[in-house]
Amino acid sequence: MIANLVPVLILFPFLVAAATALIKEDQLRGCVIYTGSAVTIVAALTLVAQWALGGAQTVELYVETGTVDHIILACELLLMCLVIFLSCAHGKFPIAMLSAVQTLGVVWFEVLSGVELEEKAHMVIDRFTIIMVLIVACVGCLIATYAVGYMRGYHQHHTEFADRRSFFLPLLFVFIGAMFGLVLSANMAWMYFFWEITSVISFLLIGYTQTEEAVTNSFRALWMNLLGGLGYAAGIIWFGWTYGTIDLYDLVASGSAGEAVAIGCVALLAFAALTKSAQLPFSQWLLGAMVAPTPSSALLHSATMVKAGVYLLLRLAPAMHGNLAGYMVAFIGGLTFFSASLMAISTSDGKRVLAFSTISNLGLITACAGVGSAETVWAGLFLIVFHAVSKSMLFQCIGAIENTTHSRDVESMHGLIQRQPKLATIMIIGICGMFLAPFGMLISKWAALKSFVEAGRIFGTLLVLMVCFGSATTLLYWSKWLSKLVAINHTKPQKDITEQGEYLSLFLHAAAMVLICLCFPVLSGKLMQPILETMYGAVDPTISTGNLIIMVVLLACVLVLPALLATLSKKVQRREVLNYMAGINTGDNNHFIDTMGNDKELQLSAWYLENWFGENKVMKPSLIAAVAIIVLMLGVILGGALV
């Protein structure tokens, strides 16, 4: 049953994409997307149920796949031709060469090299795979559902852009199908194929508006991800040539045993994962993705693309424990976490704050994978789950706010709890989930910090410093945003144009966020702990059951308290107090008459510290430091392996 469900799960989103592309009528296309999303989620849940009923054991699938291998190779060549055509059409010849070198290298290795590869299962289902399948299905399909209404409103307000929804919406489902294939694959050649699909589709999504800025940013994303793909391809060829297998689990086992060539291959795959997860010095492609419509931002930042990178890093984590490959990855992750947190302070563009936050949190997951201990992997797994749900919700929410208020600036959200109470409430839940106790993100950060302390003197101390100061800056930019949302400025509610399909996705995200927090002990004991035992053998629980239960009780209190306060507030007589504004208050608490009789508007603004932590101050030294770390450490690793 599972063997039949897997190809359905991967191929069905591609069929939905084809149908969506062919249908031009807006309402019918929306129905196809809603139905396709629901069926995809049901298929994923059915796969999970079948796996659980079968004993929740590791399932290996598809050992002999000759025909499928040939189809995948043909599709890789078609992808290469597409990239070369688009790159040459825009005069980006180095990008075309980068695509050709890696694809032709993989094709040569599989077809012409003469290396006899050991037959192994091409796909594997285990607990980690199940987590990723659920994230991709539920979060990804909810984003597609949200996109139907959002894109309708987007083109009503952005008439300067051509309406290419029949191109944009299918790409979301191609992305989802590719992600299913990526997380299910154990064969590195298959994983590489799906990996490259996500790179190409992200390039197409980012360039959706076809403006000069969008085209430039899309090609930046493409060459950075293709550079990582080159490292991935080199790792496959080197490992396959040396060991006669391209099974990911064999690579991890050999790397864990300390074999130099295997560690070199792990470092090359880790390099590819750093580009995909937008770590320094490759973070700018994800920042540039903000020019695309919000659904693509939510998809790239939460359920797909960047999660592919950290997924691979956590798979490789046991093979990076205590060696130079792990040190390289951990230092890059820590530096990215710290630097991106600093830069998030200095911007008031809501989507850009979320982008920096994404890069920062991915940096923390990357650092956890680089350390490679059971405790840090536990923290990284939970960070993936919480970040996927929370960040998807926040991006969708800010997109709805922008469509309604025509602004995504944090300053324009002052008093949003009065003007748009539903959107503001969802936004508050998402922000709380990112940084407040007892929500799970903070617990995961605490577990990571505890593990970094135990990682060693110099290595652990540097990571602890970066995480501590990065967490402090995280507190600053989320607190500023949260205070803006809940401020009272005596304004009237605005008309909410957010569609029901958008609210369906937002409400389900908010409910999922709360549910995951409430189920934290169960997830830790029944899902995360067995993953660690599979990867590391018998390990002690990272956080005791008693502490997990205390966290859930605290969360329940946090959820009940606002309801109690709202009930009590209805019984308390409210009294408006007019603020003194160095003049006569006009009565709305937003304007005053100065001493010269002029009507002036009261302007309140948070402090963004641009002169200290602006992107122009922090980005360049961070890029230099990251390049130095990668070049030096990767050079030493590969040099040692070749010798």
C-alpha positions in Angstrom: 0.0 0.0 0.0 2.8 2.5 1.0 4.7 1.6 -2.2 1.7 2.7 -4.3 1.0 5.8 -2.2 4.5 7.3 -2.6 4.3 7.9 -6.4 0.8 9.2 -6.0 2.0 11.7 -3.4 4.8 12.9 -5.6 3.0 12.9 -9.0 -0.4 14.1 -8.0 0.7 17.7 -7.3 2.3 17.7 -10.8 -1.1 16.7 -12.3 -2.8 19.5 -10.3 -0.2 21.9 -11.6 -1.0 20.9 -15.2 -4.7 21.2 -14.7 -4.3 24.6 -13.0 -2.1 25.8 -15.9 -4.7 24.8 -18.5 -7.8 26.3 -16.8 -8.2 30.0 -17.4 -11.5 30.6 -15.7 -10.8 32.0 -12.2 -13.5 30.3 -10.2 -13.0 26.8 -11.7 -9.2 27.2 -11.3 -9.7 28.0 -7.6 -11.9 24.9 -7.2 -9.2 22.7 -8.7 -6.6 24.2 -6.3 -8.8 23.7 -3.3 -9.7 20.2 -4.3 -6.1 19.3 -5.2 -4.8 20.7 -1.9 -7.3 18.7 0.1 -6.6 15.5 -1.8 -2.8 16.0 -1.3 -3.2 16.5 2.4 -5.4 13.4 2.6 -2.9 11.4 0.6 -0.1 12.5 3.0 -2.2 11.6 6.1 -3.1 8.2 4.5 0.6 7.5 4.0 1.4 8.4 7.6 -1.5 6.3 8.9 -0.4 3.3 6.8 3.2 3.7 8.0 2.0 3.9 11.6 -0.3 0.9 11.3 2.6 -1.1 9.8 4.6 -0.7 13.0 6.1 2.8 12.5 9.3 1.1 11.3 11.8 2.2 8.6 10.4 1.3 5.2 12.7 0.9 2.2 11.2 1.1 -1.3 12.2 0.7 -4.9 15.5 -1.2 -5.2 15.3 -1.9 -9.0 14.4 1.3 -10.8 16.0 1.1 -14.2 13.2 2.8 -16.3 12.6 5.5 -13.7 16.3 6.3 -13.5 16.3 6.9 -17.3 13.2 9.1 -17.0 14.9 11.2 -14.2 18.1 11.6 -16.3 16.0 12.8 -19.3 14.1 15.3 -17.0 17.4 16.5 -15.6 18.6 17.2 -19.2 15.4 19.1 -19.9 15.8 21.2 -16.8 19.4 22.0 -17.9 18.2 23.0 -21.3 15.5 25.3 -19.8 18.1 27.0 -17.5 20.6 27.4 -20.4 17.9 28.9 -22.7 16.7 31.4 -20.1 20.2 32.3 -19.0 21.4 32.9 -22.5 18.3 34.9 -23.3 19.2 37.3 -20.5 23.0 37.2 -21.2 23.8 35.2 -18.1 26.3 32.8 -19.8 28.2 31.8 -16.6 24.9 30.5 -15.1 24.3 28.5 -18.2 27.7 26.9 -17.9 27.2 26.3 -14.2 24.1 24.3 -15.0 25.6 22.4 -17.8 28.7 21.3 -15.9 26.9 19.8 -13.0 24.1 18.1 -14.9 26.4 16.6 -17.6 28.7 15.5 -14.8 26.0 13.5 -13.1 24.7 12.1 -16.4 28.3 11.0 -17.3 28.8 9.4 -14.0 25.5 7.4 -14.1 25.7 6.4 -17.8 29.3 6.5 -19.1 31.7 6.2 -16.1 31.4 2.4 -15.9 31.0 2.5 -12.1 28.8 -0.4 -11.0 26.7 1.0 -8.2 25.3 -1.2 -5.5 21.5 -1.6 -5.7 19.9 0.0 -2.7 16.5 1.3 -1.8 15.9 4.6 -3.7 13.3 5.9 -1.2 13.1 5.4 2.6 10.3 6.3 5.0 11.2 6.9 8.6 10.0 9.2 11.4 12.0 12.2 10.1 10.6 11.6 6.6 7.1 11.5 8.1 7.6 14.9 9.8 8.8 16.5 6.6 5.9 15.0 4.5 3.4 16.4 7.0 5.0 19.8 6.9 5.2 19.9 3.1 1.6 18.6 2.7 -0.2 20.7 5.3 1.8 23.9 5.2 2.5 23.8 1.5 -1.1 23.1 0.5 -2.5 25.7 2.9 -0.3 28.2 1.2 -1.6 27.2 -2.2 -5.2 27.6 -0.8 -4.3 31.0 0.5 -2.8 32.0 -2.8 -6.1 31.7 -4.7 -7.7 34.7 -2.9 -4.5 36.6 -2.3 -3.4 36.6 -6.0 -6.9 37.9 -6.9 -6.5 40.8 -4.6 -2.8 41.3 -5.5 -3.7 42.0 -9.2 -6.5 44.3 -8.2 -4.0 46.5 -6.4 -1.0 45.9 -8.6 -2.5 46.6 -12.1 1.0 47.5 -13.3 1.9 43.8 -13.4 0.7 41.3 -15.9 -1.8 38.8 -14.5 0.1 35.5 -14.9 -1.8 33.5 -12.3 -2.1 30.6 -14.6 1.7 30.5 -14.5 2.3 31.3 -10.9 -0.3 29.0 -9.2 0.9 25.8 -10.9 4.4 26.4 -9.8 3.3 26.1 -6.2 2.2 22.5 -6.8 5.3 21.6 -8.8 7.3 22.8 -5.8 5.2 20.7 -3.4 5.6 17.6 -5.5 9.4 18.1 -5.8 9.7 18.5 -2.0 7.8 15.2 -1.5 10.3 13.5 -3.8 13.3 15.2 -2.1 12.5 14.2 1.5 11.5 10.7 0.6 14.6 10.0 -1.5 17.5 8.0 0.0 19.3 7.7 -3.4 21.4 10.9 -3.7 20.9 11.1 -7.5 17.2 11.1 -7.1 17.4 13.7 -4.3 19.7 15.8 -6.6 17.0 15.7 -9.3 14.3 17.0 -7.0 16.8 19.4 -5.4 17.3 21.0 -8.9 13.6 21.3 -9.5 13.2 23.4 -6.4 16.0 25.6 -7.5 14.5 26.2 -11.0 11.0 26.7 -9.7 12.1 29.2 -7.0 13.9 31.1 -9.8 10.6 31.3 -11.8 8.6 32.3 -8.8 10.9 35.1 -7.8 10.9 36.6 -11.3 7.1 36.5 -11.5 6.5 40.2 -12.0 9.2 40.4 -14.7 10.5 43.8 -13.5 14.2 44.5 -13.8 14.6 44.0 -10.0 12.7 40.7 -10.1 14.7 39.3 -12.9 18.0 40.3 -11.3 17.0 38.8 -7.9 15.7 35.6 -9.6 19.0 35.0 -11.4 20.9 35.7 -8.2 18.9 33.0 -6.5 19.5 30.7 -9.4 23.3 31.0 -9.6 23.7 30.7 -5.8 21.6 27.5 -5.7 23.3 26.1 -8.8 26.7 26.7 -7.1 25.4 24.6 -4.3 24.1 22.1 -6.8 27.6 21.8 -8.3 28.9 20.9 -4.8 26.1 18.3 -4.5 26.9 16.8 -7.8 30.6 16.6 -7.0 29.8 14.9 -3.7 27.7 12.3 -5.4 30.3 11.5 -8.1 33.2 11.4 -5.6 31.4 9.2 -3.1 30.0 6.9 -5.8 33.3 6.5 -7.5 35.1 5.7 -4.2 32.5 3.5 -2.4 30.3 2.1 -5.3 27.1 3.5 -3.8 25.3 6.8 -3.7 23.0 5.9 -0.8 22.6 8.8 1.6 22.6 6.6 4.6 25.8 4.9 3.5 27.4 8.3 3.3 26.3 9.2 6.8 27.6 5.9 8.2 31.0 6.3 6.5 31.3 9.9 7.6 30.3 8.9 11.2 33.1 6.3 11.1 35.6 9.1 10.4 36.6 8.1 6.9 38.3 11.1 5.2 36.8 10.8 1.8 33.3 10.4 3.2 33.8 13.5 5.4 34.9 15.4 2.3 31.7 14.3 0.5 29.7 15.3 3.5 31.3 18.7 3.4 30.4 19.1 -0.3 26.7 18.2 0.4 26.7 20.5 3.4 28.0 23.3 1.2 25.0 22.7 -1.1 22.7 22.7 1.9 24.1 26.1 3.1 23.3 27.7 -0.3 19.8 26.2 -0.3 19.0 27.3 3.3 20.3 30.9 2.5 23.1 30.8 5.0 25.9 33.4 4.8 27.4 34.2 2.3 24.4 33.1 0.3 21.6 34.9 2.3 20.9 37.6 -0.3 19.0 35.4 -2.6 16.3 34.9 0.0 16.2 38.6 0.8 15.8 39.2 -2.9 12.9 36.8 -3.1 10.7 39.4 -1.3 9.9 41.0 -4.7 7.7 38.0 -5.5 4.0 37.8 -4.3 3.6 36.8 -0.7 2.5 33.1 -1.3 5.9 32.4 -2.9 7.6 34.1 0.0 5.7 31.9 2.4 6.5 28.8 0.4 10.2 29.5 0.0 10.6 30.5 3.7 8.5 27.9 5.5 7.6 24.5 4.0 9.9 24.2 1.0 13.2 25.3 -0.5 15.1 26.5 2.6 13.7 23.5 4.6 15.3 21.2 2.0 18.7 22.6 3.0 18.3 22.2 6.8 16.7 18.8 6.2 19.8 17.6 4.5 22.0 19.1 7.2 20.2 17.3 9.9 20.4 14.0 8.0 24.1 14.5 7.8 24.5 15.7 11.4 25.9 12.4 12.8 28.6 12.5 10.2 29.6 16.0 11.1 29.8 15.5 14.9 33.3 16.5 16.1 35.0 17.0 12.7 36.0 20.0 10.5 32.9 19.7 8.4 30.7 20.1 11.5 32.8 23.0 12.7 32.4 24.8 9.3 28.6 24.3 9.3 28.2 25.2 12.9 30.3 28.4 12.6 28.4 29.5 9.5 25.1 28.8 11.2 26.0 30.7 14.3 27.3 33.7 12.4 24.2 33.7 10.2 21.9 33.6 13.3 23.7 36.5 14.9 24.2 38.7 11.9 20.6 38.3 10.5 19.2 39.0 13.9 21.2 42.3 14.0 20.0 43.3 10.6 16.4 42.6 11.4 16.5 45.3 14.0 17.2 48.0 11.5 14.3 47.5 9.0 10.6 48.4 9.3 9.6 46.5 6.2 7.5 43.7 7.6 8.4 41.1 4.9 12.0 42.0 5.2 11.9 41.5 9.0 10.4 38.1 8.4 13.1 37.3 5.8 15.9 38.2 8.2 14.1 36.2 10.9 13.9 33.2 8.6 17.6 33.4 7.7 18.4 33.8 11.4 16.4 30.8 12.5 17.7 28.7 9.7 21.2 29.7 11.0 20.3 28.3 14.4 19.1 25.0 12.9 22.3 24.9 10.8 24.4 25.4 13.9 22.5 22.5 15.6 23.2 20.2 12.7 26.9 21.2 12.6 27.4 20.4 16.3 25.8 17.0 15.4 25.0 15.8 18.9 21.7 14.1 19.8 20.6 17.1 21.9 21.2 19.6 19.1 19.5 17.4 16.5 16.4 17.2 18.9 16.4 21.0 19.0 16.9 21.3 15.3 13.9 19.0 14.5 11.6 21.0 16.7 12.9 24.3 15.3 12.0 23.0 11.8 8.4 22.2 12.8 7.7 25.4 14.7 9.4 27.6 12.2 7.5 26.1 9.3 4.1 26.7 10.8 4.8 30.0 12.4 6.7 31.6 9.5 4.1 30.5 6.9 1.4 32.0 9.0 3.2 35.3 9.5 4.0 35.7 5.8 0.4 35.0 4.8 -0.9 37.4 7.5 1.4 40.2 6.4 0.3 39.6 2.8 -3.4 40.0 3.8 -2.5 43.1 5.9 -0.8 44.6 2.9 -3.7 43.9 0.6 -6.1 45.5 3.1 -4.1 48.5 4.4 -1.8 48.9 1.3 1.2 48.9 3.5 3.5 46.2 5.0 5.5 48.7 7.1 5.6 47.8 10.8 5.0 51.4 11.6 1.7 51.4 9.7 0.5 48.5 11.9 0.2 50.8 15.0 -3.1 49.9 16.6 -3.9 47.1 14.2 -5.6 45.2 17.0 -8.4 47.8 16.7 -8.4 48.3 12.9 -8.1 44.7 11.8 -8.6 42.5 15.0 -8.7 39.1 13.3 -5.5 39.7 11.3 -3.8 41.3 14.3 -4.7 38.3 16.5 -3.3 35.8 14.1 -0.1 37.9 13.7 0.3 38.0 17.5 0.0 34.2 17.8 2.7 33.9 15.1 5.0 36.3 16.8 4.5 34.8 20.2 5.3 31.4 18.7 8.6 32.7 17.4 10.1 34.0 20.6 7.9 33.8 23.8 7.8 31.2 26.5 6.2 28.7 26.8 5.9 28.4 23.0 8.1 25.7 21.5 10.6 27.8 19.5 12.1 29.2 22.8 12.3 25.8 24.4 14.1 24.5 21.3 16.5 27.4 21.5 17.1 26.7 25.1 17.9 23.1 24.3 20.3 24.2 21.6 22.1 26.6 23.9 22.4 23.9 26.6 24.1 21.6 24.0 26.4 24.3 22.8 27.7 24.9 26.3 28.7 21.2 26.4 30.2 21.2 22.9 33.7 22.2 24.0 35.7 25.3 25.3 36.5 27.4 22.2 34.0 25.9 19.8 31.1 25.9 22.3 31.9 29.3 23.8 31.8 31.0 20.4 28.5 29.4 19.5 27.0 30.3 23.0 28.0 34.0 22.5 26.5 34.1 19.0 23.3 32.5 20.2 23.0 34.6 23.3 23.5 37.9 21.6 21.4 36.8 18.6 18.5 35.8 20.9 18.7 39.2 22.6 18.3 41.0 19.3 15.5 38.6 18.3 13.7 39.7 21.5 14.2 43.4 20.5 12.7 43.3 16.9 9.8 41.0 17.8 8.9 43.1 20.9 8.9 46.3 18.8 6.5 44.7 16.3 4.3 43.1 18.9 4.0 46.5 20.8 2.9 48.2 17.6 0.1 45.6 17.0 -1.4 45.9 20.5 -1.1 49.7 20.8 -4.4 51.6 21.4 -4.8 54.6 19.2 -8.6 55.1 19.1 -9.0 54.4 15.4 -12.1 52.8 13.9 -12.1 49.3 12.3 -11.2 49.2 8.6 -13.0 47.2 6.0 -11.4 43.7 5.8 -11.1 42.5 2.2 -9.4 39.2 3.1 -11.2 36.3 1.5 -12.5 33.3 3.3 -10.0 31.0 1.6 -7.2 33.1 3.0 -8.7 33.1 6.5 -9.1 29.3 6.3 -5.4 28.9 5.9 -4.6 31.5 8.5 -6.9 30.0 11.2 -5.7 26.5 10.5 -2.1 27.7 10.9 -2.9 29.4 14.2 -4.7 26.3 15.5 -1.8 24.1 14.4 0.7 26.3 16.2 -1.2 26.0 19.5 -1.9 22.3 19.0 1.8 21.5 18.4 2.7 23.4 21.6 0.1 21.5 23.6 1.3 18.2 22.2 5.0 19.0 22.8 5.6 16.2 25.3 3.9 13.6 23.0 5.9 14.8 20.0 9.1 14.7 21.9 8.6 11.2 23.4 6.9 9.4 20.5 8.4 11.1 17.5 11.6 13.0 18.2 13.2 10.6 20.7 12.9 7.6 18.4 14.5 9.6 15.6 17.5 10.3 17.9 17.7 6.6 18.8 17.8 5.6 15.2 20.6 8.1 14.5 22.6 7.8 17.7 21.5 4.6 19.6 20.1 4.9 23.1 20.1 8.5 24.3 18.6 10.3 27.4 15.7 12.6 26.9 16.8 16.2 26.1 14.2 17.7 28.4 12.5 15.7 31.1 8.8 14.8 30.9 8.1 16.8 34.0 9.5 20.0 32.4 7.6 19.4 29.2 4.3 19.0 31.2 5.1 22.3 33.1 5.5 24.0 29.7 2.2 22.7 28.5 0.4 23.9 31.7 2.0 27.3 31.3 0.8 27.5 27.7 -2.7 26.5 28.7 -2.7 29.3 31.2 -1.4 31.7 28.5 -4.3 30.7 26.3 -7.0 31.0 29.0 -5.8 34.3 30.4 -6.7 36.5 27.4 -10.3 35.1 27.4 -10.6 35.9 31.1 -9.3 39.4 30.7 -11.6 40.0 27.7 -14.6 38.9 29.9 -13.6 41.1 32.8 -13.0 44.1 30.5 -16.6 44.1 29.4 -17.7 44.7 33.0 -15.2 47.5 33.6 -16.3 51.0 32.5 -13.8 52.4 30.0 -12.6 56.0 30.0 -10.7 57.6 27.2 -7.8 59.7 28.3 -6.6 62.4 25.9 -2.8 62.6 25.7 -0.9 65.8 26.2 1.0 66.6 22.9 2.6 69.9 23.7 -0.5 71.5 22.4 -4.3 71.2 22.2 -5.5 67.6 21.5 -8.0 67.6 18.7 -9.9 64.8 20.3 -8.7 61.8 18.3 -5.4 61.4 20.1 -3.6 61.5 16.7 -3.6 65.3 16.0 -2.9 68.4 18.0 -2.9 72.2 17.6 0.5 73.7 18.3 1.3 77.2 19.7 1.1 78.7 16.2 -2.4 77.3 15.6 -1.2 74.7 13.1 -2.9 71.3 13.0 -0.1 68.7 13.4 -0.2 64.9 13.3 1.3 62.9 16.2 4.0 60.5 14.9 5.3 57.7 16.9 8.1 55.5 15.6 10.2 52.7 17.0 14.0 53.1 17.1 15.6 51.0 14.4 19.3 51.7 15.1 20.2 51.9 11.4 23.5 53.6 12.1 24.6 50.7 14.2 23.0 47.6 12.8 21.9 48.6 9.3 22.3 46.1 6.5 25.0 48.4 5.0 26.9 48.1 8.3 26.6 44.4 9.0 26.2 42.6 5.7 29.7 43.2 4.2 31.8 42.1 7.2 29.5 39.1 7.7 29.9 38.1 4.1 33.7 38.4 4.3 33.8 36.3 7.5 31.5 33.6 6.0 33.5 33.3 2.8 36.8 33.1 4.8 35.3 30.3 7.0 34.0 28.3 4.0 37.1 28.7 1.8 39.6 27.9 4.6 37.8 25.0 6.2 36.4 23.4 3.0 39.9 23.6 1.5 41.4 21.9 4.5 38.7 19.2 4.5 39.0 18.4 0.8 42.8 18.6 0.9 42.9 16.1 3.7 40.5 13.8 2.0 42.5 13.9 -1.3 45.8 13.2 0.4 
